[in-house]
Amino acid sequence: MNYSEGIEVIQKYTSGSSVEPVLKFIMTVPHNEEAFANALDEIGGINRYPDTFVGLLSFISFNLGQKAKMNQLYETALDKYEALNQVTAKRRPTEEEAKIKRTLTDFILKIEKVFEIQDLTDESLVKELNRFVSEANLYGVTENEIKNLKLASKTVALIEPHLDKQRENYYQYKKLGSVMERLIRIANYILDEAKLGTA
């Protein structure tokens, strides 16, 4: 893992430019998914987040990973909705078909709302990382020094509200994820029934 390259990417970010290159780098930062998932309840209790630069990147990487998983379910749900639309294009939908379409729509919109919050949060975090990296004057630091780099207390205070939001998003993804998996299974079952009906 080359953190020096990542610092360069963060330094290059300017207000108004795309956060994608920074997020792309952060997604490559290793994180222990199980450890973070278990620690999130604890973090809520003691309200403490990683206070090292690399720890913070790992935490954000973990959250981006959760979003990527949810995005897969979201895309699958959109496909199922589209397939149901095609099935019912030339005939009146059955009660089951109409109900699953309505429910899929509701949950697709709920996920989009969480994505919007996450996008704004990611942008705010990238701004704070950029500010920290600029103020910490990290030119010429070694990989080892980066791994032990502590965040300034001012940075911790500024990023905490955004990390709280990330934590809320994690729980939303967890809750919505299990519902979406169930809805996709039901949609598949209904689509199979419709195919049998037209066979």
C-alpha positions as CSV (number, residue, x, y, z in Angstrom):
1,M,0.0,0.0,0.0
2,N,1.6,3.3,-1.1
3,Y,0.2,6.0,1.2
4,S,2.6,8.6,-0.2
5,E,0.8,8.4,-3.6
6,G,-2.5,8.7,-1.8
7,I,-1.3,11.9,0.0
8,E,-0.4,13.4,-3.4
9,V,-3.9,12.6,-4.7
10,I,-5.5,14.2,-1.6
11,Q,-3.2,17.3,-2.0
12,K,-4.3,17.7,-5.6
13,Y,-7.9,18.0,-4.6
14,T,-9.3,21.5,-4.8
15,S,-12.7,22.8,-3.8
16,G,-15.1,22.2,-6.6
17,S,-13.0,19.5,-8.3
18,S,-14.2,15.8,-8.4
19,V,-13.6,13.8,-5.2
20,E,-13.6,10.5,-7.3
21,P,-9.7,10.2,-7.5
22,V,-9.4,10.6,-3.7
23,L,-12.3,8.1,-3.1
24,K,-10.7,5.7,-5.6
25,F,-7.5,5.7,-3.6
26,I,-9.3,5.4,-0.2
27,M,-11.1,2.3,-1.5
28,T,-7.8,0.6,-2.0
29,V,-6.8,1.2,1.7
30,P,-7.1,-2.1,3.6
31,H,-9.7,-2.4,6.3
32,N,-10.9,-5.2,8.5
33,E,-14.6,-5.4,7.7
34,E,-15.6,-7.6,10.7
35,A,-13.6,-5.5,13.2
36,F,-15.2,-2.3,12.0
37,A,-18.7,-3.8,12.0
38,N,-18.2,-5.0,15.6
39,A,-16.6,-1.7,16.7
40,L,-19.3,0.6,15.4
41,D,-21.7,-0.1,18.3
42,E,-18.8,0.5,20.6
43,I,-17.8,3.7,18.8
44,G,-21.4,4.9,19.3
45,G,-21.1,4.3,23.0
46,I,-17.8,6.0,23.6
47,N,-18.1,8.3,20.5
48,R,-14.5,7.7,19.4
49,Y,-13.2,7.2,15.9
50,P,-9.7,6.3,14.7
51,D,-7.3,9.2,15.5
52,T,-4.6,8.2,13.1
53,F,-4.5,9.2,9.4
54,V,-4.3,5.6,8.2
55,G,-7.0,4.5,10.7
56,L,-9.3,7.2,9.4
57,L,-8.7,6.2,5.8
58,S,-9.5,2.6,6.7
59,F,-12.7,3.6,8.3
60,I,-13.8,5.6,5.3
61,S,-12.7,2.7,3.1
62,F,-14.9,0.4,5.1
63,N,-17.9,2.7,4.6
64,L,-17.2,3.0,0.8
65,G,-17.2,-0.8,0.7
66,Q,-20.6,-0.9,2.3
67,K,-21.9,1.6,-0.2
68,A,-20.5,-0.5,-3.1
69,K,-22.3,-3.6,-1.8
70,M,-25.5,-1.6,-1.5
71,N,-25.0,-0.3,-5.0
72,Q,-25.0,-3.8,-6.4
73,L,-28.3,-4.6,-4.7
74,Y,-29.6,-1.2,-6.0
75,E,-28.6,-2.0,-9.6
76,T,-30.2,-5.5,-9.3
77,A,-33.4,-4.0,-7.9
78,L,-33.5,-1.6,-10.9
79,D,-33.1,-4.5,-13.3
80,K,-35.9,-6.4,-11.6
81,Y,-38.2,-3.4,-11.8
82,E,-37.4,-3.0,-15.5
83,A,-38.1,-6.7,-16.1
84,L,-41.4,-6.4,-14.3
85,N,-42.3,-3.4,-16.4
86,Q,-41.6,-5.4,-19.6
87,V,-43.7,-8.3,-18.4
88,T,-46.7,-6.0,-17.6
89,A,-46.2,-3.7,-20.7
90,K,-48.9,-5.4,-22.7
91,R,-51.2,-6.6,-20.0
92,R,-52.6,-5.5,-16.7
93,P,-50.2,-6.4,-13.8
94,T,-51.4,-9.0,-11.3
95,E,-51.9,-7.8,-7.7
96,E,-48.6,-9.4,-6.7
97,E,-46.8,-7.7,-9.6
98,A,-48.2,-4.3,-8.8
99,K,-47.3,-4.7,-5.1
100,I,-43.7,-5.7,-5.7
101,K,-43.2,-2.9,-8.2
102,R,-44.6,-0.4,-5.7
103,T,-42.4,-1.8,-2.9
104,L,-39.3,-1.9,-5.1
105,T,-39.9,1.7,-6.0
106,D,-40.2,2.7,-2.3
107,F,-37.0,1.1,-1.4
108,I,-35.0,2.2,-4.5
109,L,-36.0,5.8,-3.5
110,K,-34.9,5.2,0.2
111,I,-31.5,3.9,-1.0
112,E,-31.1,6.9,-3.3
113,K,-31.6,9.2,-0.3
114,V,-28.9,7.4,1.7
115,F,-26.6,7.6,-1.3
116,E,-27.1,11.4,-1.5
117,I,-26.2,11.8,2.2
118,Q,-23.1,9.6,1.7
119,D,-22.0,11.6,-1.4
120,L,-22.2,14.9,0.6
121,T,-20.4,13.3,3.6
122,D,-17.7,11.8,1.4
123,E,-17.1,15.3,-0.1
124,S,-16.9,16.9,3.3
125,L,-14.4,14.3,4.5
126,V,-12.2,14.7,1.4
127,K,-12.2,18.5,2.1
128,E,-11.1,17.9,5.7
129,L,-8.4,15.3,4.6
130,N,-7.1,17.9,2.1
131,R,-7.0,20.6,4.8
132,F,-5.2,18.2,7.2
133,V,-2.6,17.1,4.6
134,S,-2.0,20.7,3.5
135,E,-1.5,22.0,7.1
136,A,0.5,19.0,8.3
137,N,3.2,19.7,5.6
138,L,3.8,16.1,4.8
139,Y,6.4,16.6,2.0
140,G,9.2,14.0,2.2
141,V,7.6,11.9,5.0
142,T,8.3,8.1,4.8
143,E,5.7,5.4,4.5
144,N,6.5,4.4,8.1
145,E,5.9,7.9,9.4
146,I,2.6,8.1,7.5
147,K,1.5,4.9,9.2
148,N,2.1,6.4,12.6
149,L,0.7,9.8,11.8
150,K,-1.7,11.1,14.3
151,L,-4.5,13.5,13.3
152,A,-4.5,17.0,14.7
153,S,-7.2,17.4,17.4
154,K,-8.7,20.2,15.4
155,T,-9.1,17.7,12.4
156,V,-10.7,15.1,14.7
157,A,-13.2,17.7,15.9
158,L,-14.0,18.8,12.4
159,I,-14.5,15.3,10.9
160,E,-16.4,13.7,13.8
161,P,-19.9,15.0,12.7
162,H,-19.2,13.5,9.2
163,L,-18.1,10.2,10.6
164,D,-21.3,10.1,12.7
165,K,-23.2,10.5,9.4
166,Q,-21.1,7.6,7.9
167,R,-22.0,5.5,10.8
168,E,-25.7,6.3,10.4
169,N,-25.4,5.4,6.7
170,Y,-23.8,2.0,7.6
171,Y,-26.8,1.1,9.7
172,Q,-29.2,2.3,6.9
173,Y,-27.3,0.1,4.4
174,K,-27.5,-2.8,6.8
175,K,-31.3,-2.4,7.4
176,L,-32.1,-1.7,3.7
177,G,-29.7,-4.4,2.4
178,S,-31.6,-7.3,4.1
179,V,-34.9,-5.9,2.8
180,M,-33.6,-5.5,-0.7
181,E,-32.3,-9.1,-0.8
182,R,-35.7,-10.3,0.2
183,L,-37.5,-8.1,-2.4
184,I,-35.2,-9.2,-5.2
185,R,-35.9,-12.9,-4.3
186,I,-39.7,-12.2,-4.4
187,A,-39.3,-10.3,-7.7
188,N,-37.4,-13.3,-9.2
189,Y,-40.2,-15.6,-8.0
190,I,-42.9,-13.4,-9.5
191,L,-41.0,-13.0,-12.8
192,D,-40.6,-16.8,-13.0
193,E,-44.3,-17.2,-12.4
194,A,-45.0,-14.7,-15.2
195,K,-42.7,-16.6,-17.6
196,L,-44.6,-19.8,-16.9
197,G,-47.8,-18.0,-17.5
198,T,-46.7,-16.9,-21.0
199,A,-44.9,-20.1,-21.9
